[in-house]
Amino acid sequence: MCQEGYKAVNEAVATFEKENNLNVKLPKEPIKANINLGKASLKDITIKWFDTESSPPISATLTIRKGTKNQFLNKNNAEVVRLNNGDVGFYKKDKYHTITFTSAELNYQYSTKATSSMSKEEVISLANHFK
């Protein structure tokens, strides 16, 4: 259907859940997107949202991995942030704005290009969009 193994988000989620025998907690759409794609593998699932109608275009990526090891846990340049639900997350800015946190045995990582018009607060708010 789509290039590079991407397909409809619900299809990718169903594949990942079936292959790993688990349920994925999905967020509400974090941006007003006109394109949504998903790609699943045994170890992770990637969901991409694109708003190609805004100027400049905005995109957000969510990668969900099995396991609770947070890749930013001991990074000097990651800032600890408190999410609305009380969970601890880690925010980092380099080429991307990234917020990562762990919930229900899964590691969630949102990212958007640092050149986007999104602020640090807006990127952190992406993690608060869970249903």
C-alpha positions as a Markdown table, in Angstrom:
| # | Residue | x | y | z |
|---|---|---|---|---|
| 1 | Met | 0.0 | 0.0 | 0.0 |
| 2 | Cys | 2.7 | 2.5 | 1.0 |
| 3 | Gln | 6.5 | 2.8 | 0.5 |
| 4 | Glu | 9.0 | 1.3 | 2.9 |
| 5 | Gly | 6.5 | -1.1 | 4.6 |
| 6 | Tyr | 4.2 | 1.6 | 5.9 |
| 7 | Lys | 0.5 | 0.9 | 6.0 |
| 8 | Ala | -2.7 | 2.1 | 7.7 |
| 9 | Val | -2.0 | 2.8 | 11.4 |
| 10 | Asn | -4.7 | 0.3 | 12.6 |
| 11 | Glu | -3.2 | -2.4 | 10.5 |
| 12 | Ala | 0.4 | -1.8 | 11.8 |
| 13 | Val | -0.9 | -1.7 | 15.4 |
| 14 | Ala | -2.8 | -5.0 | 14.9 |
| 15 | Thr | 0.3 | -6.7 | 13.5 |
| 16 | Phe | 2.5 | -5.5 | 16.3 |
| 17 | Glu | 0.0 | -6.5 | 19.0 |
| 18 | Lys | -0.5 | -10.0 | 17.5 |
| 19 | Glu | 3.2 | -10.7 | 17.0 |
| 20 | Asn | 4.0 | -9.6 | 20.6 |
| 21 | Asn | 0.8 | -10.7 | 22.3 |
| 22 | Leu | 0.2 | -7.3 | 24.0 |
| 23 | Asn | -2.0 | -4.3 | 23.8 |
| 24 | Val | -0.6 | -0.9 | 22.7 |
| 25 | Lys | -1.9 | 2.3 | 24.3 |
| 26 | Leu | -2.4 | 4.8 | 21.5 |
| 27 | Pro | -2.5 | 8.5 | 21.8 |
| 28 | Lys | -5.1 | 10.9 | 20.3 |
| 29 | Glu | -3.7 | 12.4 | 17.1 |
| 30 | Pro | -1.0 | 14.8 | 18.4 |
| 31 | Ile | -1.2 | 17.2 | 15.5 |
| 32 | Lys | -3.9 | 18.0 | 12.9 |
| 33 | Ala | -2.7 | 15.5 | 10.4 |
| 34 | Asn | -3.9 | 14.8 | 6.9 |
| 35 | Ile | -1.6 | 11.7 | 6.5 |
| 36 | Asn | -1.2 | 8.9 | 9.0 |
| 37 | Leu | 1.0 | 5.9 | 8.5 |
| 38 | Gly | 2.2 | 2.9 | 10.6 |
| 39 | Lys | 5.0 | 0.3 | 10.3 |
| 40 | Ala | 5.4 | -2.7 | 12.6 |
| 41 | Ser | 8.3 | -5.1 | 13.2 |
| 42 | Leu | 8.9 | -7.7 | 16.0 |
| 43 | Lys | 10.7 | -5.2 | 18.2 |
| 44 | Asp | 8.8 | -1.9 | 17.6 |
| 45 | Ile | 6.0 | 0.0 | 15.8 |
| 46 | Thr | 6.5 | 3.5 | 14.2 |
| 47 | Ile | 3.5 | 5.8 | 13.6 |
| 48 | Lys | 3.9 | 9.0 | 11.6 |
| 49 | Trp | 1.6 | 11.9 | 11.4 |
| 50 | Phe | 2.0 | 14.6 | 8.7 |
| 51 | Asp | 0.2 | 17.9 | 8.3 |
| 52 | Thr | 1.2 | 18.9 | 4.8 |
| 53 | Glu | -1.4 | 21.7 | 4.7 |
| 54 | Ser | 0.3 | 23.8 | 7.3 |
| 55 | Ser | 3.1 | 26.2 | 6.5 |
| 56 | Pro | 5.7 | 25.0 | 7.1 |
| 57 | Pro | 4.5 | 21.4 | 7.1 |
| 58 | Ile | 4.6 | 19.7 | 10.5 |
| 59 | Ser | 5.2 | 16.0 | 11.3 |
| 60 | Ala | 5.4 | 13.9 | 14.4 |
| 61 | Thr | 6.7 | 10.4 | 14.9 |
| 62 | Leu | 5.9 | 8.0 | 17.7 |
| 63 | Thr | 8.0 | 4.8 | 18.1 |
| 64 | Ile | 6.8 | 2.2 | 20.6 |
| 65 | Arg | 9.3 | -0.5 | 21.7 |
| 66 | Lys | 8.9 | -3.5 | 23.9 |
| 67 | Gly | 10.5 | -3.2 | 27.3 |
| 68 | Thr | 10.9 | -0.6 | 30.0 |
| 69 | Lys | 14.5 | 0.5 | 29.4 |
| 70 | Asn | 14.3 | 4.1 | 28.5 |
| 71 | Gln | 17.1 | 5.1 | 26.2 |
| 72 | Phe | 17.5 | 8.6 | 27.7 |
| 73 | Leu | 17.5 | 7.4 | 31.3 |
| 74 | Asn | 21.1 | 8.2 | 32.1 |
| 75 | Lys | 21.8 | 10.9 | 29.5 |
| 76 | Asn | 23.4 | 14.1 | 30.7 |
| 77 | Asn | 21.6 | 16.2 | 28.1 |
| 78 | Ala | 18.1 | 14.8 | 28.7 |
| 79 | Glu | 15.8 | 16.9 | 30.9 |
| 80 | Val | 13.5 | 15.1 | 33.3 |
| 81 | Val | 9.8 | 16.2 | 32.9 |
| 82 | Arg | 6.6 | 15.3 | 34.7 |
| 83 | Leu | 3.7 | 14.3 | 32.5 |
| 84 | Asn | 0.1 | 15.1 | 33.2 |
| 85 | Asn | -0.6 | 11.5 | 34.4 |
| 86 | Gly | 2.3 | 11.7 | 36.9 |
| 87 | Asp | 4.7 | 9.6 | 34.9 |
| 88 | Val | 8.3 | 10.7 | 34.4 |
| 89 | Gly | 9.5 | 11.5 | 30.9 |
| 90 | Phe | 12.8 | 12.6 | 29.4 |
| 91 | Tyr | 13.0 | 15.5 | 26.9 |
| 92 | Lys | 16.0 | 16.1 | 24.6 |
| 93 | Lys | 16.8 | 18.5 | 21.8 |
| 94 | Asp | 19.4 | 17.9 | 19.2 |
| 95 | Lys | 18.5 | 17.5 | 15.5 |
| 96 | Tyr | 15.0 | 16.5 | 16.8 |
| 97 | His | 12.8 | 17.4 | 19.8 |
| 98 | Thr | 12.3 | 14.1 | 21.5 |
| 99 | Ile | 10.1 | 13.1 | 24.5 |
| 100 | Thr | 10.3 | 9.6 | 25.8 |
| 101 | Phe | 8.5 | 7.7 | 28.6 |
| 102 | Thr | 7.6 | 4.2 | 29.7 |
| 103 | Ser | 4.0 | 3.0 | 30.3 |
| 104 | Ala | 2.6 | -0.6 | 30.6 |
| 105 | Glu | 5.9 | -2.4 | 29.8 |
| 106 | Leu | 6.4 | -0.3 | 26.6 |
| 107 | Asn | 8.8 | 2.6 | 25.8 |
| 108 | Tyr | 7.1 | 5.4 | 23.9 |
| 109 | Gln | 9.2 | 8.0 | 22.1 |
| 110 | Tyr | 7.8 | 11.0 | 20.2 |
| 111 | Ser | 10.0 | 13.1 | 18.0 |
| 112 | Thr | 9.7 | 16.0 | 15.6 |
| 113 | Lys | 12.4 | 17.9 | 13.7 |
| 114 | Ala | 14.0 | 20.6 | 15.8 |
| 115 | Thr | 13.6 | 22.9 | 12.8 |
| 116 | Ser | 9.8 | 22.7 | 13.1 |
| 117 | Ser | 7.8 | 25.5 | 14.5 |
| 118 | Met | 7.0 | 23.4 | 17.6 |
| 119 | Ser | 8.3 | 24.6 | 21.0 |
| 120 | Lys | 9.6 | 22.4 | 23.8 |
| 121 | Glu | 6.3 | 22.7 | 25.6 |
| 122 | Glu | 4.4 | 21.7 | 22.5 |
| 123 | Val | 6.6 | 18.6 | 22.1 |
| 124 | Ile | 6.2 | 17.6 | 25.7 |
| 125 | Ser | 2.4 | 18.0 | 25.4 |
| 126 | Leu | 2.5 | 15.3 | 22.7 |
| 127 | Ala | 3.1 | 12.8 | 25.4 |
| 128 | Asn | 0.0 | 14.0 | 27.2 |
| 129 | His | -2.3 | 13.2 | 24.3 |
| 130 | Phe | -3.1 | 9.6 | 25.4 |
| 131 | Lys | -6.8 | 8.7 | 25.5 |
